[in-house]
């Protein structure tokens, strides 16, 4: 299974190169195991990562993420002892069986001795998704452009960062099917036009992780208030509140415990785009299957090293989506809403020791779906 995962992730093995001591560039000098740290640290090219899309949100599909790590020192620290991650650039594209297509370019930068952090993203989605509603699942197509820029700066010599981000979207949403159009017209009609959204967010972030890829210890927390406004270049006025936290604790050198919490709520005079509506996001569950004005999620993950470089993963999570800011303004309260949960198991191989980069797969099950995921780095997204 390890060989299957590595072949899926690293076709560059076919281009293996030699280093000065006649050792393969894909061999760790410390233990002799397969490792891509030296390749990623070199200036020899890009790392193409094939993507096999299997989650219930978009169905089966595939794509390619071509990633380049700019910095050659993976364990570099600044004068205050803070870990400086490598900057990353890349392009990504793919398609799935339900007609979804996407393409994007991105850059995650760490500058000024690690004190300045930036995230840049430009993409074009053509996505078909099912959205849960009181009428059942509704299939919508979202087509348009998306641009995102975030700047954060370290506060004094701490692990706290503060900054801003700006989001600009030009989105055209249409209905893929309408079995009961007259019933759902009032609910979804506000989405069915080409609309521009522009938002400026205030950001606070705390990061003491020992890796941006697969941390063994540390806390990552981020909170923001995102103001979408006509005065910023958009056509809608609303506010998006978000907060997330990931905590990693090494019980021993072989057992890592991870805790995750997520919160999102939207309010304002206009409706946010439907793909931004707060929803429960867990492995094994289609995004936006359960959505509302507010969503809260909690998850725990255990990672145990069963053999050198080989880890087993177990996880479970639950969440609630509640409230409604549609025309009638009515919806379930937190106490009235149901919990929706998922659980699963997975496998990881230590792909790049100096990066603390693990890769493998997860199998997750929820109340309605069973899904398979290929995972490179952490399954929890801290980049937006």
Buried (B, 14 or more C-beta within 10 A) or exposed (E): EBEEBBEBBBEBBEEEEEBEEEEBBBBBEEEEBBBBBBBBBEEEEBBBBBBBBBBBBBBEBEBBBBBBBEBEEBEBEBEEEBBBBBBBBBBBBBBBEBBBBBBBBBBBBBEEBBBBBBBBBBBEBBBBBBBBBEEEEBEBBBBBBBBBBBBBEBBEEEBBBEBBBBBBBBBBBEBEEEEEEEEBEEBBEBBEEEBBBBBBBEBBBBBBBBBBBBBBBBBBBBBBBBBBBEEBBBBBBBBBBBBBBBBBEBEEEEEBBBBBBBBBBBEBEBBBBBBBBBBBBBBBBBBBBBBBBBBBBBBBBBBBBEEEBBBBBBBBBBBBBBBBBBEEEEBBEEEEBEEBBBBBBBBBBBBBBBBBBBBBBBBBBBEEBEBBBBBBBBBBEBEE
